[in-house]
């Protein structure tokens, strides 16, 4: 599952990446790996429906367009 994942509620700690059910962690575009913070009214989701509405939440490295070599 690819999407936006919250690592913490701190600024610049929402990351774009791929969730691995096998490891229960996100492999973020910026290179970090972390367990996602559950979100939603009942904490029943792990991915945001789109980019965070507040740009200060987004990891600067994950915000950059991804380029394949």
N, CA, C and O atoms as a GROMACS GRO file, in nm:
protein
  276
    1UNK      N    1   0.084  -0.116   0.000
    1UNK     CA    2   0.000   0.000   0.000
    1UNK      C    3   0.090   0.124   0.000
    1UNK      O    4   0.175   0.139   0.088
    2UNK      N    5   0.070   0.211  -0.098
    2UNK     CA    6   0.147   0.334  -0.109
    2UNK      C    7   0.060   0.450  -0.063
    2UNK      O    8  -0.060   0.452  -0.089
    3UNK      N    9   0.121   0.546   0.005
    3UNK     CA   10   0.044   0.662   0.050
    3UNK      C   11   0.122   0.750   0.145
    3UNK      O   12   0.244   0.741   0.156
    4UNK      N   13   0.048   0.836   0.213
    4UNK     CA   14   0.103   0.926   0.314
    4UNK      C   15   0.078   0.864   0.451
    4UNK      O   16  -0.035   0.824   0.482
    5UNK      N   17   0.184   0.855   0.533
    5UNK     CA   18   0.176   0.791   0.664
    5UNK      C   19   0.229   0.886   0.771
    5UNK      O   20   0.327   0.957   0.749
    6UNK      N   21   0.164   0.885   0.886
    6UNK     CA   22   0.204   0.970   0.999
    6UNK      C   23   0.298   0.890   1.089
    6UNK      O   24   0.266   0.781   1.136
    7UNK      N   25   0.415   0.947   1.111
    7UNK     CA   26   0.512   0.884   1.203
    7UNK      C   27   0.490   0.935   1.345
    7UNK      O   28   0.494   0.858   1.441
    8UNK      N   29   0.465   1.066   1.357
    8UNK     CA   30   0.435   1.130   1.486
    8UNK      C   31   0.355   1.255   1.458
    8UNK      O   32   0.332   1.290   1.342
    9UNK      N   33   0.313   1.323   1.561
    9UNK     CA   34   0.238   1.446   1.545
    9UNK      C   35   0.328   1.569   1.536
    9UNK      O   36   0.280   1.682   1.533
   10UNK      N   37   0.459   1.547   1.531
   10UNK     CA   38   0.556   1.656   1.518
   10UNK      C   39   0.554   1.712   1.376
   10UNK      O   40   0.514   1.643   1.282
   11UNK      N   41   0.598   1.835   1.361
   11UNK     CA   42   0.612   1.894   1.227
   11UNK      C   43   0.710   1.812   1.144
   11UNK      O   44   0.806   1.756   1.196
   12UNK      N   45   0.684   1.806   1.015
   12UNK     CA   46   0.770   1.740   0.916
   12UNK      C   47   0.786   1.590   0.942
   12UNK      O   48   0.889   1.532   0.908
   13UNK      N   49   0.685   1.527   1.003
   13UNK     CA   50   0.696   1.384   1.033
   13UNK      C   51   0.582   1.302   0.973
   13UNK      O   52   0.544   1.198   1.027
   14UNK      N   53   0.526   1.350   0.860
   14UNK     CA   54   0.434   1.272   0.778
   14UNK      C   55   0.509   1.240   0.650
   14UNK      O   56   0.563   1.329   0.585
   15UNK      N   57   0.511   1.112   0.613
   15UNK     CA   58   0.600   1.064   0.508
   15UNK      C   59   0.524   0.993   0.397
   15UNK      O   60   0.419   0.932   0.421
   16UNK      N   61   0.577   1.001   0.276
   16UNK     CA   62   0.523   0.927   0.161
   16UNK      C   63   0.602   0.797   0.152
   16UNK      O   64   0.725   0.799   0.154
   17UNK      N   65   0.533   0.685   0.142
   17UNK     CA   66   0.604   0.559   0.136
   17UNK      C   67   0.515   0.442   0.106
   17UNK      O   68   0.400   0.457   0.064
   18UNK      N   69   0.571   0.324   0.128
   18UNK     CA   70   0.503   0.198   0.103
   18UNK      C   71   0.493   0.122   0.235
   18UNK      O   72   0.592   0.107   0.307
   19UNK      N   73   0.372   0.076   0.266
   19UNK     CA   74   0.350  -0.002   0.388
   19UNK      C   75   0.374  -0.149   0.359
   19UNK      O   76   0.325  -0.203   0.260
   20UNK      N   77   0.449  -0.215   0.447
   20UNK     CA   78   0.475  -0.358   0.435
   20UNK      C   79   0.400  -0.432   0.546
   20UNK      O   80   0.437  -0.421   0.663
   21UNK      N   81   0.295  -0.507   0.511
   21UNK     CA   82   0.224  -0.584   0.613
   21UNK      C   83   0.315  -0.687   0.682
   21UNK      O   84   0.295  -0.718   0.799
   22UNK      N   85   0.413  -0.738   0.610
   22UNK     CA   86   0.503  -0.840   0.667
   22UNK      C   87   0.581  -0.784   0.786
   22UNK      O   88   0.598  -0.853   0.887
   23UNK      N   89   0.628  -0.661   0.773
   23UNK     CA   90   0.707  -0.601   0.882
   23UNK      C   91   0.626  -0.501   0.964
   23UNK      O   92   0.673  -0.450   1.066
   24UNK      N   93   0.503  -0.473   0.916
   24UNK     CA   94   0.416  -0.373   0.981
   24UNK      C   95   0.484  -0.238   0.992
   24UNK      O   96   0.469  -0.167   1.091
   25UNK      N   97   0.558  -0.204   0.888
   25UNK     CA   98   0.628  -0.075   0.889
   25UNK      C   99   0.619  -0.009   0.752
   25UNK      O  100   0.590  -0.072   0.651
   26UNK      N  101   0.645   0.121   0.754
   26UNK     CA  102   0.647   0.202   0.633
   26UNK      C  103   0.792   0.218   0.589
   26UNK      O  104   0.880   0.245   0.672
   27UNK      N  105   0.816   0.203   0.461
   27UNK     CA  106   0.946   0.230   0.401
   27UNK      C  107   0.926   0.361   0.326
   27UNK      O  108   0.870   0.364   0.216
   28UNK      N  109   0.973   0.470   0.386
   28UNK     CA  110   0.946   0.604   0.333
   28UNK      C  111   1.041   0.642   0.221
   28UNK      O  112   1.153   0.592   0.212
   29UNK      N  113   0.994   0.732   0.137
   29UNK     CA  114   1.072   0.784   0.024
   29UNK      C  115   1.204   0.846   0.072
   29UNK      O  116   1.304   0.840   0.001
   30UNK      N  117   1.204   0.904   0.192
   30UNK     CA  118   1.323   0.969   0.246
   30UNK      C  119   1.426   0.871   0.302
   30UNK      O  120   1.537   0.911   0.337
   31UNK      N  121   1.388   0.742   0.311
   31UNK     CA  122   1.484   0.641   0.356
   31UNK      C  123   1.460   0.586   0.495
   31UNK      O  124   1.525   0.489   0.534
   32UNK      N  125   1.370   0.645   0.572
   32UNK     CA  126   1.347   0.592   0.706
   32UNK      C  127   1.242   0.481   0.701
   32UNK      O  128   1.164   0.471   0.607
   33UNK      N  129   1.243   0.400   0.805
   33UNK     CA  130   1.145   0.293   0.820
   33UNK      C  131   1.084   0.309   0.959
   33UNK      O  132   1.156   0.332   1.056
   34UNK      N  133   0.950   0.298   0.969
   34UNK     CA  134   0.883   0.322   1.097
   34UNK      C  135   0.746   0.255   1.098
   34UNK      O  136   0.686   0.232   0.993
   35UNK      N  137   0.694   0.224   1.219
   35UNK     CA  138   0.556   0.178   1.228
   35UNK      C  139   0.464   0.300   1.219
   35UNK      O  140   0.487   0.398   1.290
   36UNK      N  141   0.361   0.297   1.134
   36UNK     CA  142   0.276   0.415   1.119
   36UNK      C  143   0.186   0.438   1.241
   36UNK      O  144   0.145   0.343   1.308
   37UNK      N  145   0.158   0.563   1.267
   37UNK     CA  146   0.068   0.602   1.374
   37UNK      C  147  -0.076   0.581   1.326
   37UNK      O  148  -0.112   0.633   1.220
   38UNK      N  149  -0.158   0.507   1.400
   38UNK     CA  150  -0.298   0.491   1.360
   38UNK      C  151  -0.368   0.627   1.360
   38UNK      O  152  -0.346   0.709   1.449
   39UNK      N  153  -0.454   0.649   1.261
   39UNK     CA  154  -0.525   0.776   1.248
   39UNK      C  155  -0.674   0.751   1.229
   39UNK      O  156  -0.717   0.637   1.214
   40UNK      N  157  -0.750   0.857   1.230
   40UNK     CA  158  -0.893   0.848   1.209
   40UNK      C  159  -0.969   0.855   1.340
   40UNK      O  160  -0.911   0.850   1.449
   41UNK      N  161  -1.099   0.868   1.328
   41UNK     CA  162  -1.186   0.883   1.444
   41UNK      C  163  -1.170   0.769   1.543
   41UNK      O  164  -1.170   0.791   1.664
   42UNK      N  165  -1.157   0.648   1.493
   42UNK     CA  166  -1.142   0.532   1.580
   42UNK      C  167  -1.004   0.467   1.567
   42UNK      O  168  -0.986   0.350   1.601
   43UNK      N  169  -0.908   0.544   1.517
   43UNK     CA  170  -0.771   0.495   1.496
   43UNK      C  171  -0.772   0.366   1.415
   43UNK      O  172  -0.698   0.272   1.445
   44UNK      N  173  -0.857   0.362   1.311
   44UNK     CA  174  -0.870   0.241   1.232
   44UNK      C  175  -0.805   0.251   1.095
   44UNK      O  176  -0.823   0.163   1.011
   45UNK      N  177  -0.728   0.356   1.072
   45UNK     CA  178  -0.658   0.373   0.944
   45UNK      C  179  -0.512   0.400   0.970
   45UNK      O  180  -0.474   0.449   1.076
   46UNK      N  181  -0.428   0.367   0.871
   46UNK     CA  182  -0.286   0.398   0.883
   46UNK      C  183  -0.238   0.490   0.772
   46UNK      O  184  -0.126   0.542   0.779
   47UNK      N  185  -0.320   0.512   0.670
   47UNK     CA  186  -0.278   0.599   0.561
   47UNK      C  187  -0.375   0.716   0.548
   47UNK      O  188  -0.496   0.700   0.568
   48UNK      N  189  -0.321   0.831   0.513
   48UNK     CA  190  -0.405   0.948   0.489
   48UNK      C  191  -0.471   0.936   0.353
   48UNK      O  192  -0.418   0.869   0.264
   49UNK      N  193  -0.587   0.999   0.333
   49UNK     CA  194  -0.654   0.992   0.203
   49UNK      C  195  -0.583   1.072   0.094
   49UNK      O  196  -0.618   1.061  -0.024
   50UNK      N  197  -0.486   1.152   0.132
   50UNK     CA  198  -0.410   1.234   0.038
   50UNK      C  199  -0.300   1.306   0.114
   50UNK      O  200  -0.277   1.274   0.231
   51UNK      N  201  -0.233   1.400   0.052
   51UNK     CA  202  -0.129   1.475   0.123
   51UNK      C  203  -0.189   1.549   0.243
   51UNK      O  204  -0.305   1.589   0.239
   52UNK      N  205  -0.112   1.567   0.350
   52UNK     CA  206  -0.161   1.641   0.465
   52UNK      C  207  -0.201   1.784   0.424
   52UNK      O  208  -0.133   1.845   0.342
   53UNK      N  209  -0.310   1.837   0.480
   53UNK     CA  210  -0.353   1.973   0.445
   53UNK      C  211  -0.256   2.081   0.493
   53UNK      O  212  -0.253   2.190   0.436
   54UNK      N  213  -0.178   2.051   0.595
   54UNK     CA  214  -0.081   2.147   0.649
   54UNK      C  215   0.057   2.110   0.596
   54UNK      O  216   0.112   2.006   0.634
   55UNK      N  217   0.116   2.194   0.510
   55UNK     CA  218   0.248   2.163   0.454
   55UNK      C  219   0.357   2.144   0.559
   55UNK      O  220   0.456   2.076   0.533
   56UNK      N  221   0.340   2.203   0.678
   56UNK     CA  222   0.440   2.187   0.784
   56UNK      C  223   0.444   2.045   0.840
   56UNK      O  224   0.538   2.010   0.911
   57UNK      N  225   0.343   1.963   0.808
   57UNK     CA  226   0.343   1.825   0.854
   57UNK      C  227   0.430   1.735   0.766
   57UNK      O  228   0.473   1.628   0.810
   58UNK      N  229   0.456   1.776   0.644
   58UNK     CA  230   0.521   1.690   0.545
   58UNK      C  231   0.673   1.691   0.557
   58UNK      O  232   0.735   1.797   0.569
   59UNK      N  233   0.731   1.572   0.554
   59UNK     CA  234   0.876   1.557   0.550
   59UNK      C  235   0.927   1.622   0.421
   59UNK      O  236   0.877   1.589   0.313
   60UNK      N  237   1.023   1.714   0.428
   60UNK     CA  238   1.072   1.781   0.307
   60UNK      C  239   1.125   1.684   0.202
   60UNK      O  240   1.104   1.706   0.082
   61UNK      N  241   1.194   1.578   0.242
   61UNK     CA  242   1.249   1.483   0.146
   61UNK      C  243   1.138   1.402   0.078
   61UNK      O  244   1.149   1.369  -0.040
   62UNK      N  245   1.033   1.370   0.151
   62UNK     CA  246   0.922   1.293   0.094
   62UNK      C  247   0.833   1.378   0.004
   62UNK      O  248   0.758   1.325  -0.078
   63UNK      N  249   0.841   1.509   0.020
   63UNK     CA  250   0.759   1.600  -0.060
   63UNK      C  251   0.815   1.617  -0.201
   63UNK      O  252   0.742   1.653  -0.293
   64UNK      N  253   0.942   1.590  -0.218
   64UNK     CA  254   1.006   1.606  -0.348
   64UNK      C  255   0.956   1.499  -0.445
   64UNK      O  256   0.930   1.386  -0.403
   65UNK      N  257   0.943   1.533  -0.573
   65UNK     CA  258   0.904   1.431  -0.671
   65UNK      C  259   1.004   1.317  -0.673
   65UNK      O  260   1.124   1.337  -0.662
   66UNK      N  261   0.951   1.196  -0.687
   66UNK     CA  262   1.037   1.077  -0.690
   66UNK      C  263   1.085   1.052  -0.833
   66UNK      O  264   1.006   1.050  -0.927
   67UNK      N  265   1.214   1.034  -0.847
   67UNK     CA  266   1.272   1.009  -0.980
   67UNK      C  267   1.339   0.872  -0.978
   67UNK      O  268   1.420   0.841  -0.890
   68UNK      N  269   1.305   0.791  -1.076
   68UNK     CA  270   1.371   0.659  -1.090
   68UNK      C  271   1.490   0.674  -1.184
   68UNK      O  272   1.486   0.749  -1.281
   69UNK      N  273   1.597   0.600  -1.154
   69UNK     CA  274   1.716   0.602  -1.241
   69UNK      C  275   1.715   0.480  -1.328
   69UNK      O  276   1.806   0.461  -1.409
   0.00000   0.00000   0.00000
